[in-house]
Amino acid sequence: MSLSIPRQAVYYVKKVSEGRNVSNVQVVSPCEKQGQTFVTAFEPLSSNVTVHNSLEQLSTIRNADVLIFNNALSKIVNNADLLTDFLKNATNASAIGGIVIIREDLKNVADKRQVARLTDYFDVFRTNDSDGNNTGLDLYTVDQIENSTYVEQNFLDFIFVFRKKVFAPSTDATVTFRDFLDKTQYTSTGIDAYEWMFGVNFISPGGYNENLKIIKKFGDLKPGQTMLDIGVGIGGGARQVADEFGVHVHGIDLSSNMLAIALERLHEQKDSRVKYSITDALVYQFEENSFDYVFSRDCIQHIPDTEKLFSRIYKTLKPGGKVLITMYGKGYGEQSDKFKTYVAQRAYFLKNLKEIGEIAEKTGFINIETENMTPRFKEILLEERSHLEQNEEEFLSKFQARERDSLKSGWTDKLGYIEKDNHNWNFFLAQKPFP
């Protein structure tokens, strides 16, 4: 086993530990030889690393600062009861604030979108510890194993990174915001219906052609340059940028349902210029000055703290780098009660174009361009609604009447919000200055 795999794990430990002592490292690896590579990788941290060869030994571990599972779940990934037992034992084995890393190669599982199911299992699990605390695993990221991607062209080898946390007791139907997204707007069926409306590989207004037109507003993109795509969805935009311009794209999204589709298709296409992470843009610690471009299509309305997001984008851009965002925004008309309900149901945090410009200027961006693209949004909505009406029989051969009715009413409602200047579609482009 390549040392780059355990060193990738150590990289996340350094990112997430924030200076916390990581002296007690426990590794569960059915392959003893692979387990020993983690001992070598952790030497620079002066950690005490103990390697176990079976999950049966997990119940004996307590207060681990770092707990790593290396391809240890293959026999239980399809068994909900065994997964629940595993999560309870793994949570109890970790210290509060401890880091839990699960590396699992899913290339041979029957369901190539298994990563979504596992992410949901791990993300929402809660158990009471011996002190009565409601504990669980707080998601940092689900990334691809770099060595597998580049050496083996295996894009379904994953590293899940969590931190054990005490959570407030909750009876909410959705435990985390990621869980909310996947159980409401971005269910598997909902995503498929959106893709039917927008076009293959896209779930944003106008599909492939509109996205390409927007991407070209960056200017002269060059092969080998790097881009961060926030809210990459099912991955069409990321693969488009790689195909059209040769740019290397890191696409992130909090919806595991959407990224499971993107990852499955990436595994089929074998394009190592593209990689994906299931993560929160406000949590993931990107390297500073590392991207030539940051791009986001119709995603950031889901992010509550726009100022924090812009600050993080600014830091991760190289000097001279550009950010381009399209987003749902609020207009300047008096908001109807129906629009307010729509915004609340979607958990949107809408800004108007003036507010976006002010935040960008405050952050330090220069050459700021903003545009109200709502007239084009209206055209696209009318085109897409007409597409549904004219191809209703085809749609109903794939989906239920309730999906048709939901899309029709949703598109009609948006057109109504536009007429009252409640709902805008906004464009933002800016640059990070050189020192």
HELIX and SHEET records of a PDB file:
HELIX    1   1 SER A    4  SER A   17  1                                  14    
HELIX    2   2 GLU A   32  ALA A   41  1                                  10    
HELIX    3   3 GLU A   43  LEU A   45  5                                   3    
HELIX    4   4 LEU A   55  THR A   60  5                                   6    
HELIX    5   5 ALA A   80  ALA A   93  1                                  14    
HELIX    6   6 GLN A  114  VAL A  124  1                                  11    
HELIX    7   7 GLU A  146  GLU A  152  1                                   7    
HELIX    8   8 PHE A  177  LYS A  183  1                                   7    
HELIX    9   9 SER A  188  PHE A  198  1                                  11    
HELIX   10  10 GLY A  207  ILE A  215  1                                   9    
HELIX   11  11 LYS A  216  PHE A  218  5                                   3    
HELIX   12  12 GLY A  236  PHE A  245  1                                  10    
HELIX   13  13 SER A  256  GLN A  269  1                                  14    
HELIX   14  14 ILE A  300  HIS A  302  5                                   3    
HELIX   15  15 THR A  306  THR A  316  1                                  11    
HELIX   16  16 ASP A  337  ARG A  346  1                                  10    
HELIX   17  17 LEU A  353  THR A  363  1                                  11    
HELIX   18  18 THR A  374  GLN A  390  1                                  17    
HELIX   19  19 GLU A  392  LYS A  398  1                                   7    
HELIX   20  20 ALA A  401  GLU A  419  1                                  19    
SHEET    1   A 7 ASN A  48  HIS A  52  0                                        
SHEET    2   A 7 ASN A  24  VAL A  28  1                                        
SHEET    3   A 7 ALA A  64  ASN A  70  1                                        
SHEET    4   A 7 SER A  94  ASP A 105  1                                        
SHEET    5   A 7 ASP A 157  VAL A 166 -1                                        
SHEET    6   A 7 ASN A 134  GLN A 144 -1                                        
SHEET    7   A 7 ARG A 126  ASN A 128 -1                                        
SHEET    1   B13 ASN A  48  HIS A  52  0                                        
SHEET    2   B13 ASN A  24  VAL A  28  1                                        
SHEET    3   B13 ALA A  64  ASN A  70  1                                        
SHEET    4   B13 SER A  94  ASP A 105  1                                        
SHEET    5   B13 ASP A 157  VAL A 166 -1                                        
SHEET    6   B13 ASN A 134  GLN A 144 -1                                        
SHEET    7   B13 VAL A 274  THR A 279 -1                                        
SHEET    8   B13 HIS A 248  ASP A 253  1                                        
SHEET    9   B13 THR A 226  ILE A 230  1                                        
SHEET   10   B13 PHE A 291  ARG A 297  1                                        
SHEET   11   B13 LEU A 317  LYS A 330  1                                        
SHEET   12   B13 HIS A 423  GLN A 431 -1                                        
SHEET   13   B13 ILE A 366  ASN A 372 -1                                        
END                                                                             
